[in-house]
């Protein structure tokens, strides 16, 4: 089921930078690796917490619950890539049923249904490719959004391995 980028991000201006781009949604089931790393050398610029529900994000739920990712609790992680294009990449960890919280390395506390802190955290933290950005306290989903010019290197249904490239950088 479709939804708008602006609704997912909670920010129409930011969404405008990604229209016409590409994305990869990575589902992490309960028995999988729950950590997420910097996909490239990048500076963590901003982390936004968006309150929401905790619907299950399995394939049957995605097929029947309209705008599910936009309804669930999520984070919007903005990364400025160390690349000649100087582009921004977004990671959107989406909470789900059974997810006790999302932790972002370098930001104190746990983002969860009971989180009462600031919605936006400004950062300037450099991360090398593969360095941990954060983790779920259970499985869920991460949506990776790239602006126009990137190419998707994986297909729907692929089983991924830690460190596998998801997107090709612009020339």
MOSULWO-V821530 format. One line per field, one symbol per residue. phi: phi as a letter, one per 30 degrees, with the letter a starting at -180 (. if undefined). A space follows every 10 residues. Layout:
# MOSULWO-V821530
phi: ???
This chain:
# MOSULWO-V821530
phi: .daddedddi adddeedcdi dbbbccccde dcdccbcdda eacdcabccc dadbddcded dddccehedd cddabbcccc ddbedhdcbc cbdcdaeidd lbccdjcdjb daecdbdddb cdbacdbdej ddcladclda bbcccbdejd bdcbceiddc beiddcbcdd d
